[in-house]
């Protein structure tokens, strides 16, 4: 890899963060608080995910416009960025509770169509996600995550997806990638696909067209959505928190619920009885952290959160290619 491999991702992230800051600032001046709240939540999502990948990032000294058109003077520490993420989520929640103002989001909101109740639930779910990332450094992170979950999603109908269009300029980016770079990536033989095939997972056909070694309809159509946060992920978070806290009965129930919710939401049908018996019928005696994280890994197929989970927990267990090594930072 060379640095240029990551230029587009970095530039797009910072362009997005700048636009979101501009939206929030402008909306506050105009007292259009629904827009401000949504901008805060999306900023937290983007900043948190970016710090998960890169660690320290420019933030407090960035977005100065003409006051600083060169490199930022400082990189914020990741620990400080996590505080910023939580503060942005709190600001988003508070602003969504205000009078939304004279102009409110509707069709221009590509996630929830202007539903501020769902945006608020997303913010709480994200608070739990990012608190969980800090559990080895913050003794109170698990308690705070649990409190946030109480105000999060209550069903998969509240899942946050960004849906795309049918034109060449608005198509799903995974669709564009596979169309423009045929043969660049093989899905068959990968860890996730191998596990899906080996376990006769009902999500396989939605994820992967095994005959063509292409993405299935869940990600592979022009207008397919990208999952930002789901009820299933929230249940997996609940399972991990309970397991770490030695509440194995709750952990088992949450894992079973999470796995079944994921299958139903992704495949469009309830989990088959045989699969549920084998993979979504854990008990206090059988539940393990590895089972939780492996099922979460399959539920979050192609979601960058899986990379963060692997770095946090070491699951799923990966087999390095010959001549390579894997180090978990």
N, C-alpha and C positions, 0 to 999 in steps of 0.2 A: 504494500500500500504506500501511496505517497500522500502528502498533505492535501493535494488537490482533490483526492477522492472524497473528502468530507466538506469541501468548500460550499457546495450547494446546500447541504443540510444546515451548516452553521449560518450561512447568509439568510436562508429562509426563516430560521428560528428567530434571528435578531430582527429581521424585517417584521415578522409577526409580532414580536414583543413590542417593538416601537409603535406599530399600528394600534395595538391594544392599549398601550399607554396613552396614545393620542386620543383614542376613542373615549377612554375613561376620563381623561382631563376635560375633554370637550363636553361630555355628557354631564359631568358634575357642574360645570359652569351653566349649562342650560337646564339643570335640575331634571334631567332625564335619567333617573336613577336606575331604572331597569337595565339600560344599556351599560351604565357604569358598573353595575354589579356583575353582569355577564362578562364584561371585559376583565374585571378583577379575577374572576374564576378561571377564565381561559389563560390569563397571564400566569396564575399560580400553576395550572396544569403544565404549561409549556416550560416555565422556569424549573419546576421540580423535575420533570422528565429530563431536561437538559443537564441539570446538575447530577442526576443519577448516572448519566452517561459520562460526563466530562469532569465532574468534581467542582473545583473552584471555577467561577465564571465572572466576567465583568457584569455588574448590575447597578450598584449604587452610583458608579461613575460613568455609566453608559447612558445613552438616549439624551445627550445634551445638545444635539443638533449642531448648529454653527458654533456653539461655545466650546465644542471639542470634536473636531473633525478628524483627529488622529486616534491612535490607540488609547483606550482608557488608561488612566493612571494606575488603577488597582484592579485586582481580581478579588471578589468577595469570597471568603471561605465558605465551603459547603455547609458547615454548621450554621453560619449566618444566613445562607440562602434558604435553608429549611425554615428558619424563623420567618424570613420574608414570605415564603410560600404560605405559611399558616396565617400570617397577617393579611395577605391578599385574600385568602379564602374567607377570613373573618370580615374583611371589608365588603367582599362580595355579598355575603349573607346579610350583613347589616343594610346595605344599599337596596337589596331586593325586597327588604321589609318596608321600605319607605314608599311614599306615593310615587308611582313609576314615572310621572311627568306627562307632559302634553303629547309626546310622541313615544310609542311603545313598540318593542320588537314584535314581529309577526312572521311573515314569510321570509324576511331577511335573516331570521334565526334558523340556520340550517340544521340545528341539533334538536331543539324542542319547540320551534314555532312560536316562541314568545312565552312559553309556560314557565313562569318564575318559580312556581312551587317545585317543579322538577329540577330546575337549575339549583335551587337551594339544597335539595336532597343530594344532587351531584357534588356540591361543595362539601357537604358533611362526609360523603363517601370518600372524597379525595383527601380530606383531613385524616381519616383513618389510614388510608394508603400511605401517606407520607409520614405519619407518626410511626407506623410499623417499620419503615426504613431506618428509624433511629433507635430501635428497641435495645440494641447492644450498647448504646451510648447514653441513653436517657432512661433512667429508672422509672420515670412516670409515663413513658410513651405508651405503654400498653393500656394503662388506665384512661389516658386521653383518647386513644383510638377507640376504646370500647364506648366511651361517652359519645363520641362522634357518630358511631354506628347506629346509636339509638335514634338519630335524626336523619339517617340515610335512606337508601332505597327500601321499598317494601315489596317489590315484585319486578320481574323482567320487563314489564311494560314501561318502566321508568329508565331503562338502559339508555346510556348516552352514546349515540352513533352519529358520525358525520357522513351524510349520504351525498353521493356525487351525481352528475348528470350524464346525458347520453352523447353529448357532442365531444369532439376531439379535445376541446379546450377545458371541458369540465369533467372528464372521465376519471374514474377511480385510479389513483396512482399505481396500485399493484397491477391493474389491467394494462395501463400504459407501459409499465416496466416490462412485462412479459411479451407484449406486442412488439415493442421496439428493440428488445434484446433477446430474441429467441435463442434458446440453448445456453444462455448466460448463467442460469441457475437451474440445477436439478433438484426437484423436491423428493424424488424417490431415493431412498437410502439415507435420508436425513433422520435425525433422532426422532422428531415428532412423527413423521410419516411412518417410520418403522414401528413405533409404538402403537399408532392408530391401526395399522394393518394387523399387527400381532394380537391385538386385543379385540379385533372385529368391532372397533369403535363406531357407533352410529353417526359420528360427526365426519368420518373420513370422506364420504362422497361430497359433502358440502365444502370441505376444505381443499381437497385435491382430486383432480381428474387423473387417476392413476394410468389410464390408457394412453393419455397424451403427455403425461408428466407436466401438467399445467395446473394452475389454480382452479378449484371448483367454483361454483356460483357464489359462495359466501363472500369471497374476495375478488373473484375473477371476472365479473361482469363490469360493463362500463359504469353502471350506476350503483355498484355494490357499496356498502357502507364500511367505515373503519370504526372499530369499537374504541371509545375513549375510556369508558368505565361501565361496568355492568353489575347487576344484582348478584350474578354468580360470583364475580370477583369479590364482592363485598362478603358473601358467605364464606369464601375461602379465607378471607382475612379473619373473619370471626372464628373459623376453625383453627387457624394458626395461633391466634391469641389464646383461645381456650386450651389448646394443647401445651403451649409454653407455660401456661398457668396451672398445668396439671389437672385441668378439668376435662378428662378424656371423654366422658359421656357427651358433653356439649360439643366437643371437637368432632366426635364421630357423627353426630346428628347434623352439624353444620356442613361437614364434608359431603355427606350423602345428599343433602339438599342442594349444595352447590353443584355437584356433578350432574344431578338430574336436571337442574335449571339450565345448565350449560347445554346439555344434549337437546333439551326441548327447544331452547332459543335458537340454536345453531342448525339443527337438523330439521326443525319444524314439526317434530313428532315426539311424544313421550319416550323415555328410555325403554328399550326392549327389556322384558322381564329377566331374561338370562343375563344380559349385560349388567342390569341393575343388581342382581344377586351377587355377581362377582366383584363389581367395582364401585357400587354405591350402597353397600349394606354393611358398612363398618360398625364396630361396636367399641366399647371402652377397652376391650381386651385385644382388639386387632388394629386399632388406629395408630399410625405413626406419622411423624412429620414428613417423611419421604412420600407417603401415600398422598398426603395433602398437597404437597408441592408438585408431585407428578401429575395429579389430576388438574391442578391449577395451570400447569404448563400447557396441557392439551386444551384447556378451556380458553387460554389466551394466545392461541396460535397466531404468530406473526405480530404480536403486541410487544413493544419494547419493554414492558413491565416484566416479561419473562426473563430478560437478561438481568435485570436488577434482582429478581428473586433468586436466580442461580448464583449470583455473586454473594447474596446474603446468606444462602443456606447450603449451597453445594448440590442442590437437587434441581433438575434431574442429574443423575450421574452421567457424565459424558465420557466417551472413549476418544482420546486424541487420535488424529491421523498419524500414521507412521512418521517418525522423525520430528514430531512436534510435541509441545507440552502445554498444559493448561494450568495457569496460576490464577487463583481467586484473590483479587486485591483485598 
